[in-house]
Amino acid sequence: MNQATIDVISTASCLTLRRSFEVFGGEQPGLEVIVLEHPRCSASIALQGAHILSFQPHGQADLLWLSPKASFAEGKAVRGGIPVCAPWFGPHSKDTDKPQHGFARNLPWELLEVQQSDSDVVLRFQLDSTAEQLRLHPWPLKLTLEMTFSDSLSLSMSVEHLEGGANTHSMPFSWALHTYFATHDLAQTRIRGLNEEQDYTFRGEVDQILTQIPEHQSIVCDGVAGSIEIYGQNCPSAIVWNPGPEKAASMVDLGKEHYASFVCVERGAAKADSWLIPVGETRQAQLTLSRKF
């Protein structure tokens, strides 16, 4: 971690810097994690990937799910929370040897700014291309992710196609905020708002990319009070994912016993919704997550 990030954290009384094994257990040394404690909510954010690992409004259960078997290792994706998948989603379209879901989730981001008030806490992270990333994605870019923690969680992401790169063509950019939502029982869970015809339900493995969807979805679980509300702006895609019991059993950081505890509803821009960003231009998107009773 650079000194600038340490200095920014020290300006906010609601933030402390810890190691993942101190917060979640697991192997040492683990990853650096910012722990946020505020009258409105608590949260934890890994500096690797600007990865929100937990978000718990005061008096409520955690909105997010983090695998009890999650591994916190440098350069490796963490199972749960909100990984940032970018600058491509899924396998690379032309070279499947490149990292699944891009490189943003596996790299340390810089914390640029903290704003703390009685009503919320705002953190602003940034990731810039390096020579190593340009070999994977030959368009220089700057990713910014602003997080607002309060009774709800709001995320504002921007990507700028920087000038000065050797490649002067528009930059292809696909992405998703790969949110793992905690659910009481997957078999009783339904997603509303993905289409106008019926609720989305789960019977075994699901891995589906939906394009040009409405801005608002709700996750409800029969027999459980309240719903999770998802609002996305400039997030035209939704990826719905759960591995089901058989595939979960083969995943060392998940396990068959945990597959029914979460569902991923990932908002972003994938497949036909992917962005093409000219040199010097910026694209932005917003996502707000909350629980409604």
C-alpha positions in Angstrom: 0.0 0.0 0.0 1.3 3.5 -0.8 1.7 6.1 1.9 -1.0 8.3 0.2 -3.7 5.7 0.9 -2.6 5.4 4.5 -2.7 9.1 4.9 -6.2 9.3 3.5 -7.5 6.5 5.8 -6.0 8.3 8.8 -8.2 11.4 8.1 -11.4 9.5 8.9 -12.3 8.5 12.4 -14.7 5.9 11.1 -12.1 3.9 9.2 -9.4 1.5 10.4 -7.0 -0.6 8.4 -6.7 -4.3 9.2 -5.7 -7.6 7.6 -8.3 -9.9 6.2 -7.4 -12.7 8.7 -8.1 -10.4 11.6 -11.6 -9.6 10.2 -12.7 -12.9 8.6 -10.1 -15.5 9.6 -8.3 -17.5 7.0 -4.7 -17.5 5.9 -2.0 -15.0 6.7 -0.9 -12.5 5.7 -4.1 -12.1 3.7 -5.2 -8.8 2.2 -5.4 -5.2 3.5 -9.0 -4.4 4.4 -10.6 -1.1 5.4 -13.1 -1.5 8.2 -15.8 1.1 8.3 -17.9 1.8 11.4 -20.6 4.5 11.3 -23.9 5.1 13.1 -25.8 4.3 9.9 -23.9 1.1 8.8 -20.7 -1.0 8.9 -18.7 -2.3 6.0 -15.4 -3.7 4.9 -13.5 -3.0 1.7 -10.4 -4.8 0.4 -7.9 -2.4 -1.2 -7.3 -5.2 -3.8 -10.0 -4.6 -6.4 -11.7 -1.8 -4.3 -13.7 -4.9 -3.4 -16.7 -4.3 -1.0 -16.7 -7.5 1.2 -19.6 -6.6 3.5 -22.3 -3.9 4.0 -24.6 -4.0 7.0 -27.0 -1.1 7.6 -27.6 -0.5 11.3 -30.1 -3.0 12.8 -30.2 -5.2 9.7 -28.5 -8.3 8.4 -25.6 -8.0 5.9 -26.9 -7.2 2.4 -24.0 -9.0 0.9 -22.7 -12.6 1.1 -19.1 -13.6 1.6 -18.2 -17.2 1.3 -17.1 -18.8 4.6 -14.4 -20.5 2.5 -13.2 -17.3 0.7 -9.5 -17.1 0.1 -7.8 -13.8 0.6 -4.6 -14.0 -1.5 -2.8 -11.4 -3.4 -3.7 -11.3 -7.1 -6.6 -13.8 -6.6 -10.3 -13.0 -6.8 -12.3 -13.2 -3.5 -15.5 -15.2 -3.5 -18.3 -12.9 -2.4 -19.1 -9.2 -1.8 -18.9 -7.0 -4.9 -16.0 -7.8 -7.2 -15.4 -5.3 -10.0 -15.2 -7.2 -13.3 -13.5 -5.0 -15.9 -12.3 -4.1 -18.5 -14.0 -7.2 -19.9 -16.6 -9.5 -18.4 -16.3 -13.2 -18.6 -13.6 -14.8 -20.8 -11.8 -12.4 -23.0 -13.5 -12.4 -26.4 -10.3 -13.0 -28.4 -7.8 -14.6 -26.0 -9.1 -17.0 -23.3 -5.7 -17.2 -21.7 -6.2 -13.7 -20.4 -7.7 -13.4 -16.9 -11.4 -14.3 -16.5 -13.4 -11.1 -15.8 -10.5 -8.8 -16.6 -7.8 -7.5 -14.1 -9.5 -4.8 -12.1 -10.6 -7.2 -9.3 -7.1 -8.6 -8.8 -5.1 -5.3 -8.5 -4.7 -2.8 -5.7 -6.6 0.4 -6.1 -5.6 3.7 -4.6 -8.0 5.4 -2.1 -8.0 9.0 -3.2 -10.5 10.6 -0.8 -12.8 10.1 2.2 -15.7 12.3 3.1 -17.4 11.6 6.4 -20.6 13.2 7.8 -23.4 12.3 10.2 -25.4 10.8 7.4 -22.9 8.9 5.3 -19.3 8.0 4.4 -18.0 8.5 0.8 -14.8 6.7 -0.4 -13.3 7.3 -3.8 -11.0 4.8 -5.4 -9.0 4.9 -8.6 -7.1 2.4 -10.8 -4.8 3.5 -13.7 -3.4 1.4 -16.4 0.2 0.3 -16.1 2.5 -1.1 -18.7 1.6 -4.6 -17.6 -2.1 -4.0 -17.9 -1.6 -2.4 -21.4 -0.2 -5.7 -22.6 -3.5 -7.3 -21.6 -5.8 -4.4 -22.7 -3.9 -2.0 -25.1 -6.0 1.1 -24.4 -4.9 3.3 -21.5 -7.7 3.9 -19.0 -8.6 5.3 -15.6 -11.2 3.6 -13.5 -12.9 5.5 -10.6 -15.2 3.9 -8.2 -17.0 6.1 -5.6 -18.8 4.4 -2.8 -21.4 6.0 -0.5 -22.2 4.1 2.6 -25.4 5.0 4.6 -28.7 3.3 5.1 -28.2 2.2 1.5 -25.1 1.5 -0.6 -24.5 3.7 -3.7 -21.8 3.1 -6.2 -20.7 5.4 -9.0 -18.3 4.0 -11.5 -16.5 6.0 -14.3 -14.1 4.9 -16.9 -12.0 7.3 -19.0 -10.2 6.3 -22.2 -7.0 8.3 -21.8 -5.2 10.1 -24.5 -1.6 9.3 -25.5 -2.0 5.5 -26.1 -0.6 3.8 -29.2 -4.1 2.5 -30.0 -6.3 5.4 -31.3 -9.4 3.3 -31.9 -12.4 3.4 -29.6 -11.8 1.2 -26.5 -14.0 -1.8 -26.0 -15.1 -2.0 -22.4 -17.5 -4.6 -20.8 -18.0 -4.8 -17.1 -20.1 -5.9 -14.2 -20.4 -5.2 -10.5 -20.5 -8.9 -9.6 -22.7 -8.6 -6.5 -23.3 -11.6 -4.2 -26.6 -11.0 -2.3 -27.3 -12.9 0.9 -30.5 -15.0 0.7 -32.2 -17.1 3.3 -33.0 -20.0 0.9 -32.3 -20.0 -2.8 -35.2 -22.3 -3.6 -37.6 -19.7 -2.1 -35.9 -16.7 -3.7 -37.4 -14.8 -6.6 -36.1 -11.8 -8.7 -38.6 -9.3 -9.9 -38.0 -6.8 -12.7 -35.8 -8.7 -15.0 -38.6 -9.1 -17.5 -42.3 -8.2 -17.5 -43.6 -11.7 -17.8 -42.7 -13.5 -14.6 -40.4 -13.7 -11.6 -37.0 -15.3 -12.0 -36.6 -18.4 -9.8 -33.9 -21.0 -9.3 -33.8 -24.7 -9.9 -30.2 -25.8 -10.3 -27.3 -24.0 -11.9 -28.0 -20.6 -13.5 -25.6 -18.5 -15.5 -27.4 -16.1 -17.8 -26.6 -12.7 -19.3 -29.7 -10.5 -19.9 -29.4 -7.4 -22.0 -31.4 -4.2 -22.1 -33.1 -4.8 -18.8 -35.1 -2.3 -16.7 -33.3 -0.1 -14.2 -35.0 -1.6 -11.1 -35.1 -5.2 -9.7 -36.2 -6.7 -6.4 -35.0 -9.8 -4.7 -37.6 -11.5 -2.4 -37.5 -14.7 -0.4 -40.7 -16.3 0.5 -41.3 -16.4 4.2 -38.8 -13.6 4.9 -39.8 -10.0 5.6 -38.5 -7.3 3.3 -36.8 -7.3 -0.1 -33.4 -6.2 -1.6 -33.8 -3.3 -4.0 -31.5 -2.8 -6.9 -31.4 0.4 -9.0 -29.0 0.8 -11.9 -28.4 3.7 -14.2 -26.4 3.1 -17.4 -26.2 -0.5 -16.3 -28.1 -2.1 -19.3 -27.2 -5.7 -18.5 -27.9 -8.1 -15.7 -26.0 -11.3 -15.1 -27.8 -13.9 -12.9 -25.6 -16.6 -11.5 -25.6 -19.4 -9.0 -23.5 -22.5 -9.5 -26.1 -25.0 -8.1 -25.1 -27.8 -5.7 -23.0 -29.9 -8.1 -20.7 -27.2 -9.4 -20.5 -25.6 -6.0 -19.2 -28.9 -4.6 -16.2 -28.6 -7.0 -15.3 -25.0 -6.0 -12.8 -25.0 -3.1 -13.8 -21.5 -2.1 -17.5 -22.2 -2.0 -18.7 -25.8 -1.3 -22.0 -27.5 -1.8 -23.2 -26.6 1.7 -23.2 -22.9 0.9 -24.6 -22.6 -2.6 -28.2 -21.9 -1.4 -27.1 -18.9 0.8 -26.6 -16.4 -2.0 -27.6 -15.2 -5.5 -25.6 -13.0 -7.9 -27.5 -10.3 -9.7 -24.7 -8.4 -11.4 -25.5 -5.1 -13.1 -23.2 -3.8 -15.8 -22.7 -3.7 -19.6 -21.9 -7.0 -21.2 -22.2 -8.8 -24.6 -24.3 -6.6 -26.9 -24.5 -3.9 -24.2 -20.8 -3.5 -24.0 -19.4 0.0 -24.4 -17.1 1.5 -27.1 -15.4 4.6 -25.7 -13.6 7.0 -28.0 -10.2 8.5 -27.0 -10.6 11.2 -24.4 -14.1 10.3 -23.4 -15.6 9.0 -20.2 -18.6 6.7 -19.5 -20.4 6.6 -16.1 -22.8 4.3 -14.3 -24.5 4.2 -11.0 -25.9 1.4 -8.8 -27.8 1.7 -5.5 -28.6 -1.2 -3.2 -30.9 -1.2 -0.2 -33.3 -3.3 1.8 -36.9 -2.4 1.9 -39.4 -3.6 4.6 
